[in-house]
Amino acid sequence: MKDCNQCGKCCIRYGGGGLSASADEIEWWETHRPDIASYVKNGEIWFDPDTGEALDRCPWLTKLPDQEKYSCGIYYDRPNDCRYYPVRVEDMIQDECEMLEPKDLAYLERAQKKLDELMADSRPALDKR
């Protein structure tokens, strides 16, 4: 499995719906990042602050100039849905993630283990009782 190349496919795919933020995340944004909170409507995220209409993509995703890479404008304050992605190799396949290599597709269990190792710092610890 390759390192993320910032292709933006996951952010583009899920930026127009299907993401959520917890009440705690929204409350934190309201206190510390009102610029992010302004895109929340009725507990759901990524709504135009002026019109209240759902946006078709994440307002914080920007394409880097003269590159085929993207950057997240709220990376350190992004919702957990973004922070924990990708969770399953199957999601990466569906999203045409460029991190996957042919050997990952041939050995899905091994690829999932590698993904879990790569994402260990981003995800909450599993209760192993």
N, C-alpha and C positions, 0 to 999 in steps of 0.2 A: 504494500500500500504506500502510495506516494504522500508527501506532505501536501497540505492544501495549497492550491495555486491561486486562490482568490478569484476563481472564475465567476462567482456570484450566482451560480445556478440555484443553489438552495435558497438564497435570499430572494431571488426573483420569483421562484416557484411559490414560496410561502408568504411573500411580502404582501400579497393582496387578499389575505384571509387565511384562516386555518391556524393562526397563531393566537396564543392567549397570554395573558399576564395575570399573576396572582393578585389578590387584593393587597397583599403586603408590598408587592412590587409597585403597584399603582400608587399606594399611599406614600411610598418612599419617593417616587417621582414627583408627586404633588408637593412634597416638602422640599426636596433637594434638586429636582430637575423639572420645573414647571413647563419647560419647553417640550419635554417628552410627554408630560401629562396632558398637554393641550391636544394631543392626538388620540386621547382615550375618550370613548363615549359609552356610557352605560356598562362599564367594566370590560369593554372590548377595545382592542387596539387598532391603530392606524386608520383613523378617520380624519378627514380634513377639518381643521379647527374652525375654518370660516363657514363652510357649508354643512358640516356634519355628515357628509357623504363618505362612504367607505372608499379608501384609496385602493388603486389596483396594484400597488407595490409599496414596499416599505419606504417611508419618507427619508430614512436615514442612510439608505444605500446610495453610494455615489460611485460612478465610474471614474477611475483614475485617468487623468489626461494622457492621451497618446499611448494607452496601454489597453490590453484586454483583461484588466484586473479591476476589482471593485473593493471599496472600503466601507466600513460601517462607522457612521458618525456617532454612534452611541455604544461602541464596542464594550466599554467597561461598565456600562449601565443598561445593557440590553436585557430583554426578558429571558427567563430561564429556558423557554422554548428554543430560543436561538442559542443560548449558551450550551445546552445539552446536545444539540444537533451535531452530527448524526448519531442516532442511537442504534440503528440496525443497518447492517449491510444491505438488506433488502430495500430500505429507503434510499440508500445511495444509488443502487441499481436503477430504481424507478426515477430518481432525479438526475440520472446520467452524470453522477459525480465523477470528476476527473481525477480524484484520488485513487480510484480503483484501477488495478492492473489486471491483465488476463489471468495471472495466477490467483488473484483474489476470487475471480469468478469461478475458477476451477476448484477451489478449496474454500468454500464459504465459511465453514466452522473456524478454520485458521484465520481467515480474514476478519471474522467477528471478534475473535480473541485479540487480534492486533488492534482493531478499532477500539475495543474496550480499554486496552493499554494506552493508546494515544489519547483517549478522552478522559482518563482517570482523574486528571486535575480539574476538569470542567464539570464533572457530574458529582452528585452527592454520593457519599459512601453507602454501599449496600449493607444492610443489616445481615450479618452472616451467622446468626444464632442457630 
